[in-house]
Amino acid sequence: MKSISELDIQIFADGADKHAMLEMLQNPLIGGFTTNPSLMRKAGITDYAAFARDILADIRDYPISFEVFADEFAEMERQALEIASWGENVFVKVPVTNTRAEPALDLICRLSRRGIKLNVTALLALDQVRDVCAALRKDVPAYVSVFAGRVADTGRDPVPLMSAAVQYVNDVGCSQLIWASPRELLNIFQADAIGCHVITVTGDILRKLSLVGKDLHEYSLETVSMFYQDAAASGYRLAVAVTA
């Protein structure tokens, strides 16, 4: 088993809480940042541009992705150009389709041809990866985000799909594949093993990094101790049954 320091994959922090993001900025394992409108809403952000510009004042030397939030492609394009203007380290997240299942491939092609650094997001199927890769310009940096965790949520093993996706993305010069929405720490090692370039990780998973390589007998004992201490703290008692 590899140690964390031996991993080739880049780890990006996924979130929209400024305090947590700045805390992650101090973590040498973190190589970039991603967010999305759902995470921003959960964090209580009401002014999208103000939040982005504020966080960019501190995160200047790492790639960071902000997503368009329109459903019409013309407005997506306008937003993408505005977001891209916020900084050289900014990648614009564009969904693979709109809410009517209309592919965003033409928009992706236009933006990439203009030199806009994209993070094409919400992909779950291999044909989507193939088509997006064909739309990207080979000399413009881009990320292709496949939501492997959501694939796993459907009962499918995401590893074969992600392995095939790596091959498609490697054929597109400057592009990198993101293993998005991981569900457990193991996913970092799975993604690394297949040559995936990036994995986005939430704070909950990052906090488990101290467990990597932990002795399983020691971990078993800690688990037993936890159950015992919680039972003791709860004051549980079982009355002695009286038999006739």
C-alpha positions as CSV (number, residue, x, y, z in Angstrom):
1,M,0.0,0.0,0.0
2,K,1.3,3.4,-0.9
3,S,1.8,6.1,1.6
4,I,0.1,9.5,1.0
5,S,3.4,11.0,0.1
6,E,4.0,8.4,-2.6
7,L,0.7,9.1,-4.5
8,D,1.0,10.6,-8.0
9,I,-2.6,11.9,-8.0
10,Q,-3.3,15.5,-7.2
11,I,-5.8,16.2,-4.4
12,F,-8.1,19.1,-4.8
13,A,-10.2,20.4,-1.9
14,D,-13.9,20.6,-2.7
15,G,-16.0,23.1,-0.8
16,A,-17.3,26.7,-0.5
17,D,-16.6,27.6,3.2
18,K,-13.9,30.3,3.2
19,H,-12.5,29.4,6.6
20,A,-12.2,25.7,5.6
21,M,-10.7,26.6,2.2
22,L,-8.0,28.8,3.7
23,E,-7.3,26.0,6.2
24,M,-6.8,23.6,3.3
25,L,-4.5,26.1,1.7
26,Q,-2.0,25.4,4.4
27,N,-2.2,21.6,3.8
28,P,0.8,20.6,1.6
29,L,-1.3,17.7,0.2
30,I,-3.8,20.1,-1.5
31,G,-3.0,21.1,-5.1
32,G,-6.1,23.0,-6.1
33,F,-9.7,23.9,-5.3
34,T,-13.2,23.3,-6.7
35,T,-16.6,24.5,-5.8
36,N,-20.1,24.6,-7.3
37,P,-23.4,26.5,-6.8
38,S,-24.9,23.8,-4.5
39,L,-21.9,23.9,-2.2
40,M,-22.0,27.7,-2.2
41,R,-25.7,27.7,-1.4
42,K,-25.1,25.3,1.5
43,A,-22.4,27.6,2.8
44,G,-24.9,30.5,2.8
45,I,-23.2,32.5,0.0
46,T,-25.6,35.0,-1.6
47,D,-23.2,37.1,-3.7
48,Y,-21.5,34.7,-6.2
49,A,-19.0,37.1,-7.7
50,A,-18.1,38.8,-4.3
51,F,-17.3,35.4,-2.8
52,A,-15.2,34.3,-5.7
53,R,-13.2,37.6,-5.8
54,D,-12.7,37.4,-2.1
55,I,-11.4,33.9,-2.1
56,L,-9.2,34.6,-5.1
57,A,-7.4,37.3,-3.1
58,D,-6.0,34.5,-1.0
59,I,-5.9,31.6,-3.4
60,R,-3.7,32.9,-6.2
61,D,-1.2,30.2,-7.0
62,Y,-3.5,27.1,-7.2
63,P,-6.1,26.2,-9.8
64,I,-9.6,26.9,-8.6
65,S,-12.9,26.2,-10.4
66,F,-16.1,28.2,-10.4
67,E,-19.2,27.1,-12.2
68,V,-21.6,28.8,-14.5
69,F,-25.2,28.7,-13.3
70,A,-27.3,29.5,-16.3
71,D,-29.3,27.0,-18.3
72,E,-29.2,28.7,-21.7
73,F,-26.0,28.3,-23.6
74,A,-25.7,31.9,-24.6
75,E,-25.9,33.0,-21.0
76,M,-23.5,30.2,-20.0
77,E,-21.0,31.6,-22.5
78,R,-21.4,35.1,-21.1
79,Q,-20.9,33.9,-17.6
80,A,-17.9,31.8,-18.6
81,L,-16.1,34.7,-20.1
82,E,-16.8,36.8,-17.0
83,I,-15.6,34.1,-14.6
84,A,-12.5,33.4,-16.6
85,S,-11.5,37.1,-16.3
86,W,-11.2,36.8,-12.6
87,G,-7.8,35.3,-12.6
88,E,-5.2,33.3,-14.4
89,N,-5.7,30.4,-12.0
90,V,-9.4,30.2,-12.6
91,F,-11.0,27.3,-14.5
92,V,-14.6,27.7,-15.6
93,K,-16.9,24.8,-14.7
94,V,-19.4,24.1,-17.5
95,P,-21.9,21.2,-17.2
96,V,-21.9,18.5,-19.9
97,T,-25.5,19.3,-20.7
98,N,-28.2,21.8,-19.7
99,T,-31.3,20.7,-17.7
100,R,-33.0,19.7,-21.0
101,A,-30.3,17.2,-21.7
102,E,-29.0,19.3,-24.6
103,P,-25.2,18.6,-24.9
104,A,-23.0,21.6,-24.2
105,L,-20.4,20.4,-26.7
106,D,-20.6,23.3,-29.1
107,L,-20.2,25.8,-26.2
108,I,-17.3,23.7,-24.8
109,C,-15.7,23.8,-28.2
110,R,-16.1,27.6,-28.6
111,L,-14.8,28.4,-25.2
112,S,-11.8,26.1,-25.5
113,R,-11.0,27.5,-28.9
114,R,-10.9,31.0,-27.3
115,G,-8.4,29.8,-24.8
116,I,-10.7,29.6,-21.8
117,K,-9.5,27.0,-19.2
118,L,-12.5,24.7,-18.6
119,N,-13.6,22.2,-16.0
120,V,-16.3,20.2,-17.8
121,T,-18.4,18.8,-15.0
122,A,-21.2,16.4,-14.1
123,L,-20.1,13.6,-16.5
124,L,-21.1,10.1,-15.5
125,A,-21.0,8.1,-18.8
126,L,-18.0,7.1,-20.9
127,D,-19.5,8.4,-24.2
128,Q,-19.8,11.8,-22.5
129,V,-16.0,11.7,-21.7
130,R,-15.3,10.7,-25.4
131,D,-17.4,13.5,-26.8
132,V,-16.1,16.2,-24.4
133,C,-12.5,15.2,-25.1
134,A,-13.2,15.6,-28.8
135,A,-14.5,19.1,-28.2
136,L,-11.5,20.4,-26.2
137,R,-8.5,22.1,-27.8
138,K,-5.4,20.1,-27.2
139,D,-3.2,23.0,-26.2
140,V,-5.6,24.7,-23.7
141,P,-5.6,23.3,-20.1
142,A,-8.8,21.7,-19.1
143,Y,-10.3,19.3,-16.5
144,V,-12.8,16.6,-17.3
145,S,-14.8,15.8,-14.1
146,V,-16.4,12.4,-13.9
147,F,-18.6,11.9,-10.9
148,A,-17.3,8.5,-10.0
149,G,-19.0,8.6,-6.6
150,R,-22.4,9.0,-8.2
151,V,-21.6,6.1,-10.6
152,A,-20.9,4.0,-7.5
153,D,-24.2,5.1,-6.0
154,T,-26.0,3.3,-8.8
155,G,-24.4,0.0,-7.8
156,R,-21.8,0.1,-10.6
157,D,-18.1,-0.2,-10.1
158,P,-16.6,3.1,-11.2
159,V,-13.0,1.8,-11.6
160,P,-13.4,0.3,-15.1
161,L,-15.2,3.4,-16.4
162,M,-12.6,5.7,-14.9
163,S,-9.8,3.6,-16.3
164,A,-11.2,3.9,-19.8
165,A,-11.8,7.6,-19.2
166,V,-8.1,8.1,-18.4
167,Q,-7.2,6.9,-21.9
168,Y,-9.6,9.3,-23.6
169,V,-8.3,12.3,-21.5
170,N,-4.7,11.4,-22.0
171,D,-5.2,11.7,-25.8
172,V,-6.2,15.4,-25.2
173,G,-2.9,17.2,-24.7
174,C,-3.3,19.5,-21.7
175,S,-6.5,17.9,-20.2
176,Q,-6.6,16.1,-16.9
177,L,-9.3,13.7,-15.6
178,I,-10.9,14.4,-12.2
179,W,-12.4,11.6,-10.1
180,A,-15.2,13.7,-8.6
181,S,-17.5,13.1,-5.7
182,P,-15.5,10.3,-3.9
183,R,-17.3,8.5,-1.2
184,E,-14.4,7.2,0.9
185,L,-10.7,7.5,1.4
186,L,-10.1,4.3,-0.5
187,N,-11.1,6.2,-3.7
188,I,-7.9,8.2,-3.6
189,F,-5.9,5.1,-3.9
190,Q,-8.2,3.6,-6.5
191,A,-7.9,6.8,-8.6
192,D,-4.1,6.9,-8.2
193,A,-3.8,3.2,-9.3
194,I,-5.5,3.8,-12.6
195,G,-3.5,6.9,-13.4
196,C,-6.3,9.4,-12.8
197,H,-4.8,12.9,-12.6
198,V,-6.9,14.6,-9.9
199,I,-9.4,13.7,-7.2
200,T,-11.6,16.2,-5.5
201,V,-12.0,15.6,-1.8
202,T,-14.2,17.1,0.9
203,G,-13.0,17.9,4.4
204,D,-14.7,14.8,5.9
205,I,-12.5,12.5,3.8
206,L,-9.4,14.6,4.3
207,R,-9.7,14.3,8.0
208,K,-9.3,10.5,7.6
209,L,-5.9,10.8,6.0
210,S,-4.3,10.1,9.4
211,L,-5.7,6.6,9.2
212,V,-3.8,5.6,6.1
213,G,-1.7,2.5,6.9
214,K,-3.0,2.3,10.5
215,D,-2.5,-1.1,12.2
216,L,-5.8,-2.9,11.9
217,H,-5.5,-4.6,15.3
218,E,-4.9,-1.3,17.0
219,Y,-7.9,0.2,15.1
220,S,-10.0,-2.8,16.2
221,L,-9.1,-2.1,19.8
222,E,-9.9,1.6,19.5
223,T,-13.3,0.6,18.1
224,V,-14.1,-1.7,21.0
225,S,-13.0,1.0,23.4
226,M,-15.2,3.6,21.7
227,F,-18.3,1.3,22.1
228,Y,-17.4,0.6,25.7
229,Q,-16.8,4.3,26.6
230,D,-20.0,5.4,24.9
231,A,-22.0,2.8,26.7
232,A,-20.5,3.7,30.0
233,A,-21.1,7.4,29.4
234,S,-24.7,6.7,28.6
235,G,-25.2,4.9,31.9
236,Y,-26.8,1.9,30.4
237,R,-27.9,-0.8,32.7
238,L,-29.6,-4.2,32.3
239,A,-31.8,-5.3,35.1
240,V,-31.3,-8.9,36.3
241,A,-34.2,-11.0,35.2
242,V,-36.1,-12.6,38.1
243,T,-37.0,-16.2,37.5
244,A,-39.8,-18.0,39.4
